[in-house]
């Protein structure tokens, strides 16, 4: 009897114990599942953030990455597109030095690239007599003008350019007129009376710029018959096949200077209206010689072409190219100072 009562008591006790144990068993199972889920989520998060991000459009190593806008995590997709388009990189700027010393025709620091069928003796022209004189008095001796006045330069020294870049500007503080002003001021300070025509002959139309600038030169020569030298100051442009722009630069006294190039026409090929071209060429080789002596590497090879460039209007006409559209305005202005110093030396010796 006692054993029967004990068995009943034991069964009831075990039943009660199981009822009280169930919540604790369920709680333990839930914690394990939650911990597992948290680990899986953490694992997925790590995997996602360590994944290599999608590649952007390839940008050359020449491009300054620090200049490329970085998209914020909170930036919306439309804002990102707006930022990218605002600073879209169109191409690279390649700094390059154009050596004059590889020119096939050279003599006494004059290096010539002859693009004509003429047989040129540099010595003959370098030692030839200049058939006019420069007088330091109140009468104008030099005229500076710009057939392509709106040619301009980079405002900042970067190794790329964007879609917003333009190589022309009507702002005379940023285009070729600003370069001419430097040369004019230095010549006048040296006592060589120089006039500066700031007409934008290439505005609004680039076509027939030379025809318009020819009329300007003729009007000045008529009004001031004492003018002996006419300088047409330009800017070059060098672009590679892939669209990258080339900056032609050298260092003079530790400072970046845009390289310059004299471009001279001649009566050759199809050009038949330029009988006095050799008088201009005498002046050009002398200036080339002085630039190389005073500032080695500043000048590119002197370029002789079968063209006129309005140089037939006087016996002292020179066309000077300052840098390219990839050079900075600061580099070009520095070169303008150097070239002006050489012009003072050249013209002061012609008397």
Phi, psi and omega per residue, in radians:
X1 nan -0.808 3.122
X2 -1.100 -0.685 -3.141
X3 -1.151 -0.607 3.122
X4 -1.165 -0.728 3.133
X5 -1.119 -0.683 -3.140
X6 -1.108 -0.761 -3.141
X7 -1.081 -0.723 3.126
X8 -1.102 -0.721 3.137
X9 -1.105 -0.725 -3.102
X10 -1.143 -0.732 -3.141
X11 -1.104 -0.802 -3.136
X12 -1.100 -0.689 -3.138
X13 -1.099 -0.770 3.140
X14 -1.123 -0.646 3.122
X15 -1.115 -0.786 3.117
X16 -1.085 -0.706 -3.130
X17 -1.083 -0.702 3.134
X18 -1.160 -0.678 3.139
X19 -1.075 -0.766 -3.128
X20 -1.268 -0.365 -3.073
X21 -1.486 -0.414 -3.032
X22 -1.016 -0.817 -3.129
X23 -1.022 -0.653 -3.131
X24 -1.212 -0.620 3.112
X25 -1.168 -0.723 3.137
X26 -1.154 -0.695 -3.140
X27 -1.107 -0.730 3.132
X28 -1.091 -0.715 3.128
X29 -1.136 -0.704 -3.133
X30 -1.130 -0.723 3.133
X31 -1.078 -0.741 -3.136
X32 -1.102 -0.726 -3.135
X33 -1.148 -0.736 -3.134
X34 -1.104 -0.775 3.118
X35 -1.060 -0.677 3.140
X36 -1.136 -0.762 -3.137
X37 -1.110 -0.719 3.129
X38 -1.070 -0.727 3.122
X39 -1.129 -0.699 3.122
X40 -1.129 -0.761 3.119
X41 -1.084 -0.787 3.130
X42 -1.064 -0.731 3.138
X43 -1.098 -0.733 3.126
X44 -1.138 -0.676 -3.139
X45 -1.126 -0.806 3.111
X46 -1.052 -0.748 3.135
X47 -1.073 -0.718 -3.102
X48 -1.212 -0.721 -3.082
X49 -1.343 -0.451 -3.139
X50 -1.535 -0.095 3.133
X51 -1.179 2.459 3.116
X52 -1.093 2.169 -3.104
X53 -1.150 2.710 3.124
X54 -1.012 2.466 -3.129
X55 -1.230 2.393 3.029
X56 -1.437 3.125 3.047
X57 -1.033 2.397 -3.098
X58 -1.113 2.305 3.116
X59 -2.136 2.304 -3.097
X60 -1.024 2.651 3.115
X61 -1.090 -0.275 3.115
X62 -1.235 -0.366 -3.070
X63 -1.355 2.378 3.089
X64 -1.309 1.910 -3.101
X65 -1.086 -0.574 -3.103
X66 -1.097 -0.338 -3.114
X67 -1.509 -0.171 -3.090
X68 -1.516 2.139 -3.117
X69 -1.012 2.294 3.107
X70 -1.688 2.352 -3.094
X71 -1.337 2.230 3.094
X72 -1.270 2.685 3.134
X73 -1.067 -0.499 -3.092
X74 -1.592 -0.045 -3.120
X75 -1.236 2.307 3.102
X76 -1.326 2.845 -3.113
X77 -1.073 -0.649 -3.135
X78 -1.178 -0.647 3.105
X79 -1.176 -0.640 3.133
X80 -1.127 -0.733 3.113
X81 -1.092 -0.711 -3.135
X82 -1.102 -0.752 3.134
X83 -1.115 -0.759 -3.111
X84 -1.111 -0.772 -3.104
X85 -1.204 -0.514 -3.118
X86 -1.209 -0.472 -3.112
X87 -2.192 0.657 -3.096
X88 -1.120 2.153 -3.141
X89 -1.445 2.167 -3.106
X90 -1.625 -0.547 -3.129
X91 -3.091 3.065 -3.137
X92 -1.615 2.785 2.965
X93 -1.951 2.102 -3.086
X94 -1.812 2.056 3.071
X95 -1.355 2.268 -3.053
X96 -2.544 2.552 3.072
X97 -1.879 2.196 3.136
X98 -1.671 1.833 -3.053
X99 -1.323 2.215 3.059
X100 -1.362 -0.275 -2.956
X101 -1.341 -0.083 3.094
X102 -1.637 0.013 -3.140
X103 -1.102 2.412 -3.100
X104 -1.244 -0.529 -3.108
X105 -1.930 2.049 -3.133
X106 -2.624 2.697 3.081
X107 -2.867 2.236 3.050
X108 0.786 1.032 3.065
X109 1.172 0.275 3.005
X110 -1.923 2.145 -3.087
X111 -2.052 2.161 -2.970
X112 -2.076 2.329 2.949
X113 -1.892 1.862 -3.023
X114 -1.663 1.873 3.124
X115 -1.745 0.440 3.130
X116 -2.082 3.132 3.063
X117 -1.686 0.242 -3.119
X118 -1.465 2.535 3.053
X119 -1.635 1.881 -2.970
X120 -1.805 2.251 2.981
X121 -1.847 1.843 -3.123
X122 -1.051 -0.690 -3.136
X123 -0.983 -0.733 3.140
X124 -1.028 -0.792 -3.075
X125 -1.380 -0.586 -3.134
X126 -1.173 -0.576 -3.112
X127 -1.715 -0.032 -3.130
X128 -1.266 2.670 -3.112
X129 -1.364 2.358 3.038
X130 -1.426 2.219 -3.006
X131 -1.597 0.533 2.991
X132 -2.636 2.922 3.136
X133 -2.231 2.659 3.089
X134 -1.835 2.168 -3.118
X135 -1.903 2.262 3.104
X136 -1.565 1.488 3.078
X137 -2.438 -2.784 -3.076
X138 -1.433 -0.102 -3.070
X139 -1.536 2.417 3.112
X140 -1.046 2.295 3.122
X141 -1.952 -0.459 -3.027
X142 -2.314 2.483 3.006
X143 -2.098 2.273 3.034
X144 -2.011 2.284 3.116
X145 -2.522 -3.140 -3.063
X146 -2.476 1.869 3.069
X147 -1.097 -0.663 3.106
X148 -2.052 1.272 -3.023
X149 -1.160 -0.524 -3.022
X150 -1.436 0.004 3.077
X151 -1.073 2.287 -3.052
X152 -2.318 -2.982 -2.972
X153 -2.412 3.130 3.070
X154 -1.260 2.468 3.116
X155 -1.465 -0.405 -3.136
X156 -2.299 2.740 3.141
X157 -1.545 1.593 3.126
X158 -2.160 2.924 3.114
X159 -1.855 0.411 3.024
X160 -2.698 2.887 3.033
X161 -2.314 2.682 -3.059
X162 -1.871 3.085 3.118
X163 -1.083 -0.415 -3.085
X164 -1.371 -0.217 -3.063
X165 -1.196 2.397 3.038
X166 -2.234 2.451 -3.083
X167 -1.630 0.162 3.125
X168 -2.382 2.526 -3.138
X169 -2.615 2.444 3.073
X170 -1.523 -0.035 3.110
X171 -1.374 1.919 -3.058
X172 -1.197 -0.172 3.066
X173 -1.470 -0.147 -3.090
X174 -2.130 -0.148 -3.078
X175 -1.884 -2.795 -3.050
X176 -1.144 -0.396 3.116
X177 -1.089 -0.649 3.118
X178 -1.159 -0.563 3.092
X179 -1.218 -0.775 3.126
X180 -1.072 -0.642 -3.123
X181 -1.058 -0.697 3.125
X182 -1.072 -0.827 -3.127
X183 -1.129 -0.761 3.131
X184 -1.030 -0.820 -3.095
X185 -1.097 -0.701 -3.131
X186 -1.217 -0.716 3.112
X187 -1.120 -0.769 3.123
X188 -1.122 -0.661 3.118
X189 -1.128 -0.474 3.131
X190 -1.508 0.042 3.111
X191 1.558 0.122 3.094
X192 -1.718 1.791 -3.029
X193 -1.136 2.100 -3.032
X194 -2.251 2.335 3.093
X195 -1.764 2.615 -3.125
X196 -2.205 1.995 3.051
X197 -1.654 2.167 -3.059
X198 -1.831 0.271 3.132
X199 -1.027 2.321 3.066
X200 -1.553 1.508 -3.061
X201 -1.183 -0.294 3.131
X202 -1.751 0.244 3.132
X203 -2.210 2.215 0.165
X204 -1.529 -0.132 -3.083
X205 -2.094 2.314 3.097
X206 -1.271 -0.539 -3.139
X207 -1.100 2.383 3.116
X208 1.146 0.451 3.089
X209 -1.039 -0.728 -3.116
X210 -1.177 -0.590 3.093
X211 -1.127 -0.724 3.129
X212 -1.207 -0.714 -3.134
X213 -1.230 -0.476 3.075
X214 -1.106 -0.725 3.111
X215 -1.129 -0.627 3.095
X216 -1.118 -0.800 3.140
X217 -1.071 -0.785 -3.134
X218 -1.050 -0.699 -3.121
X219 -1.168 -0.665 3.109
X220 -1.197 -0.729 -3.138
X221 -1.127 -0.593 3.113
X222 -1.224 -0.727 -3.106
X223 -1.355 -0.609 -3.119
X224 -2.216 1.421 -3.098
X225 -1.157 -0.141 3.112
X226 -1.398 -0.164 3.133
X227 -1.161 2.201 -3.140
X228 -1.889 -0.560 -3.020
X229 -2.120 2.330 3.079
X230 -2.135 2.097 -3.133
X231 -1.923 2.103 3.092
X232 -1.818 1.906 -3.051
X233 -1.691 2.239 -3.063
X234 -2.238 3.140 2.987
X235 -2.280 2.417 3.135
X236 -1.526 3.039 3.024
X237 -2.578 2.213 -3.140
X238 -2.205 2.083 -3.109
X239 -2.222 2.323 3.104
X240 -1.384 2.923 -3.081
X241 -1.053 -0.548 -3.128
X242 -1.460 0.051 3.094
X243 1.691 -0.144 3.105
X244 -1.175 2.536 3.123
X245 -1.690 2.571 -3.127
X246 -1.914 2.208 3.044
X247 -1.694 2.123 3.118
X248 -1.658 1.936 -2.982
X249 -2.472 2.600 3.039
X250 -2.442 3.057 3.087
X251 -1.996 2.197 3.082
X252 -2.097 2.068 -3.107
X253 0.944 0.706 3.070
X254 1.354 0.181 -3.095
X255 -2.209 2.449 -3.138
X256 -1.158 2.276 3.102
X257 -2.279 2.378 3.048
X258 -1.207 2.333 3.105
X259 -1.225 2.622 -3.118
X260 -2.086 2.770 -3.131
X261 -2.501 2.287 3.006
X262 -1.505 2.280 3.112
X263 -2.098 2.021 -3.073
X264 -2.065 2.397 3.086
X265 -1.526 2.976 -3.138
X266 -2.731 2.836 3.020
X267 -1.528 1.632 -3.111
X268 -2.755 2.885 -3.104
X269 1.034 -2.195 -3.118
X270 -1.552 -0.039 -3.124
X271 -1.460 2.063 -3.079
X272 -2.159 0.053 -3.051
X273 -1.976 0.599 -3.019
X274 -2.419 1.017 -3.055
X275 -1.177 -0.399 -3.072
X276 -1.734 0.341 -3.042
X277 -1.036 -0.549 -3.079
X278 -1.161 -0.495 3.103
X279 -1.165 -0.713 3.066
X280 -1.137 -0.674 -3.082
X281 -1.170 -0.585 3.070
X282 -1.031 -0.772 3.140
X283 -1.148 -0.707 -3.101
X284 -1.116 -0.801 -3.102
X285 -1.181 -0.543 3.087
X286 -1.195 -0.722 3.098
X287 -1.150 -0.713 3.108
X288 -1.041 -0.733 3.140
X289 -1.094 -0.782 -3.119
X290 -1.184 -0.716 3.131
X291 -1.086 -0.723 -3.125
X292 -1.220 -0.632 3.112
X293 -1.213 -0.753 -3.071
X294 -1.436 -0.665 -3.068
X295 -2.397 1.308 -3.120
X296 -0.933 2.415 3.134
X297 1.415 -0.113 3.110
X298 -1.138 -0.762 -3.042
X299 -1.608 2.360 2.930
X300 -1.331 3.022 3.092
X301 -1.028 2.457 3.054
X302 -1.124 2.290 -3.068
X303 -1.819 2.076 3.085
X304 -1.805 2.167 -3.031
X305 -2.162 2.784 2.999
X306 -1.552 1.184 -3.110
X307 -2.452 3.024 3.115
X308 -1.909 -0.815 3.122
X309 0.961 0.455 -3.101
X310 1.185 0.141 -3.079
X311 -1.305 -0.212 3.098
X312 -1.302 -0.103 -3.105
X313 -1.346 -0.375 3.082
X314 -2.487 3.049 3.050
X315 -1.764 0.194 3.122
X316 -2.379 0.753 -3.096
X317 -1.717 2.278 3.107
X318 -2.270 2.516 3.026
X319 -2.007 2.143 -3.088
X320 -2.110 2.188 3.100
X321 -1.720 2.204 3.128
X322 -1.850 1.887 3.059
X323 1.025 -2.751 3.084
X324 -2.301 3.121 3.137
X325 -1.234 -0.101 3.101
X326 -1.641 -0.203 3.063
X327 -1.301 2.743 3.081
X328 -1.504 2.753 3.099
X329 -1.054 -0.634 3.133
X330 -1.098 -0.760 3.133
X331 -1.104 -0.709 -3.115
X332 -1.229 -0.713 3.121
X333 -1.104 -0.636 3.076
X334 -1.109 -0.766 3.116
X335 -1.119 -0.622 3.112
X336 -1.070 -0.695 3.073
X337 -1.085 -0.766 -3.116
X338 -1.148 -0.790 3.138
X339 -1.123 -0.695 3.126
X340 -1.074 -0.699 3.086
X341 -1.055 -0.693 3.126
X342 -1.207 -0.652 3.107
X343 -1.133 -0.670 3.092
X344 -1.054 -0.788 3.119
X345 -1.099 -0.775 -3.124
X346 -1.092 -0.920 -3.017
X347 -1.278 -0.480 3.118
X348 -1.203 -0.406 -3.139
X349 -1.545 -0.123 3.140
X350 -1.721 1.710 -3.122
X351 -2.597 nan nan
